[in-house]
């Protein structure tokens, strides 16, 4: 299996800021529906998943908590390299820059930058430009018309 070169993220501050700006709002239902075999990455904490905050896990999703060592993003912003390692440790397929990803946390559009938005931006920083903020698990199910 070939592995997409994601050992070291080399991205300018401006490009990283643009990625975050572009993923802050939830992707539209039509965008999510247009993705071919997207990899759904659930970045909620284990406690939030257990409590189904934002909905039950999407079938086939991969749980990769965004927070490092349980620290909220307000305390420690997860870096691109930290997220890359977490993705690989969780077995997320990073083999092709063409893979489609949908990230989500507990909520969709918020007044702050949510973890789903940040995770999609971090994937884009790694070269995966087909990464999108799906909002919450419930938002993804509604957009893709997936039964619970």
C-alpha positions as CSV (number, residue, x, y, z in Angstrom):
1,X,0.0,0.0,0.0
2,X,1.4,3.4,-0.9
3,X,1.4,6.0,1.7
4,X,0.7,9.7,1.0
5,X,3.7,11.7,2.3
6,X,2.3,13.4,5.4
7,X,5.4,13.0,7.6
8,X,5.9,16.7,8.0
9,X,3.3,19.4,7.3
10,X,4.9,22.3,5.6
11,X,2.3,24.9,5.2
12,X,2.4,28.7,5.5
13,X,0.6,30.5,8.2
14,X,-1.6,32.2,5.5
15,X,-2.6,28.9,4.0
16,X,-3.4,27.4,7.4
17,X,-5.5,30.4,8.2
18,X,-7.4,30.1,4.9
19,X,-8.0,26.4,5.5
20,X,-9.5,27.2,8.9
21,X,-11.6,30.0,7.5
22,X,-12.9,27.7,4.7
23,X,-13.9,24.9,7.1
24,X,-15.4,27.0,9.9
25,X,-18.9,26.7,8.6
26,X,-20.5,23.3,8.1
27,X,-20.3,21.9,4.6
28,X,-23.6,21.9,2.7
29,X,-25.7,18.7,2.4
30,X,-25.0,18.7,-1.3
31,X,-21.3,18.9,-0.8
32,X,-21.3,16.0,1.7
33,X,-23.6,13.9,-0.7
34,X,-21.2,14.5,-3.6
35,X,-18.2,12.9,-1.8
36,X,-17.2,9.4,-2.9
37,X,-16.7,7.0,0.0
38,X,-15.9,9.7,2.6
39,X,-14.0,8.7,5.7
40,X,-15.9,10.1,8.7
41,X,-13.7,11.2,11.5
42,X,-15.4,11.7,14.9
43,X,-13.3,14.1,16.9
44,X,-15.4,14.2,20.1
45,X,-14.1,13.2,23.5
46,X,-14.7,9.6,24.6
47,X,-17.2,11.0,27.2
48,X,-19.1,13.0,24.5
49,X,-19.3,9.8,22.3
50,X,-20.6,7.8,25.3
51,X,-23.2,10.4,26.0
52,X,-24.1,10.7,22.3
53,X,-23.6,14.4,22.5
54,X,-24.4,15.5,18.9
55,X,-25.8,12.1,18.2
56,X,-24.9,8.5,18.1
57,X,-21.7,7.7,16.2
58,X,-22.1,7.5,12.4
59,X,-21.8,3.9,11.3
60,X,-18.3,3.2,10.1
61,X,-16.8,6.4,11.5
62,X,-13.4,6.5,13.1
63,X,-13.1,8.0,16.6
64,X,-10.0,10.3,16.8
65,X,-10.5,12.8,19.7
66,X,-9.0,16.1,18.6
67,X,-7.9,17.2,22.0
68,X,-4.4,16.2,23.1
69,X,-4.3,14.6,26.6
70,X,-7.9,15.7,27.2
71,X,-6.9,19.4,27.1
72,X,-9.7,21.5,25.5
73,X,-8.7,23.5,22.4
74,X,-8.8,26.7,24.5
75,X,-5.9,25.3,26.6
76,X,-3.9,23.6,23.9
77,X,-4.6,24.0,20.1
78,X,-3.9,20.6,18.5
79,X,-1.1,21.1,15.9
80,X,-1.2,19.6,12.5
81,X,1.6,17.1,13.4
82,X,-0.2,16.1,16.6
83,X,-3.4,15.4,14.6
84,X,-1.5,13.5,11.9
85,X,-0.1,11.2,14.6
86,X,-3.5,10.7,16.2
87,X,-5.0,9.9,12.8
88,X,-2.3,7.3,12.0
89,X,-2.6,5.8,15.5
90,X,-6.3,5.4,15.0
91,X,-5.8,3.6,11.6
92,X,-7.2,6.4,9.4
93,X,-6.3,5.9,5.8
94,X,-3.9,8.7,4.8
95,X,-2.7,6.8,1.7
96,X,-4.2,9.1,-0.9
97,X,-4.4,12.9,-1.1
98,X,-7.7,12.3,-3.0
99,X,-9.5,10.7,-0.1
100,X,-12.6,12.5,1.1
101,X,-13.0,13.2,4.8
102,X,-16.0,14.4,6.8
103,X,-15.0,15.6,10.3
104,X,-17.5,16.2,13.2
105,X,-17.7,17.1,16.8
106,X,-20.9,17.8,18.9
107,X,-22.3,20.8,17.0
108,X,-22.6,22.3,13.6
109,X,-22.4,26.0,13.0
110,X,-21.4,27.8,16.2
111,X,-20.2,31.3,17.2
112,X,-16.7,29.8,17.8
113,X,-14.4,27.5,15.8
114,X,-15.5,24.0,16.6
115,X,-13.4,20.9,16.7
116,X,-15.0,19.6,13.5
117,X,-13.9,22.7,11.7
118,X,-10.4,22.6,13.2
119,X,-10.0,18.9,12.3
120,X,-11.1,19.5,8.7
121,X,-8.6,22.4,8.5
122,X,-5.8,20.3,9.9
123,X,-6.5,17.6,7.3
124,X,-6.3,20.3,4.6
125,X,-3.0,21.4,6.1
126,X,-1.8,17.8,5.6
127,X,-2.7,18.1,1.9
128,X,-6.2,16.5,2.1
129,X,-8.1,19.3,0.4
130,X,-11.3,17.2,0.2
131,X,-11.8,17.5,4.0
132,X,-15.1,19.0,5.2
133,X,-16.7,20.0,8.5
134,X,-19.9,17.9,8.8
135,X,-21.1,19.6,12.0
136,X,-22.4,16.8,14.3
137,X,-23.1,13.1,13.8
138,X,-26.8,14.0,13.6
139,X,-26.0,16.7,11.0
140,X,-24.1,14.1,8.9
141,X,-26.9,11.5,9.1
142,X,-29.4,14.2,8.1
143,X,-27.3,15.4,5.1
144,X,-26.5,11.9,3.9
145,X,-30.0,10.5,4.8
146,X,-28.5,7.7,6.9
147,X,-30.8,5.9,9.2
148,X,-29.8,5.6,12.9
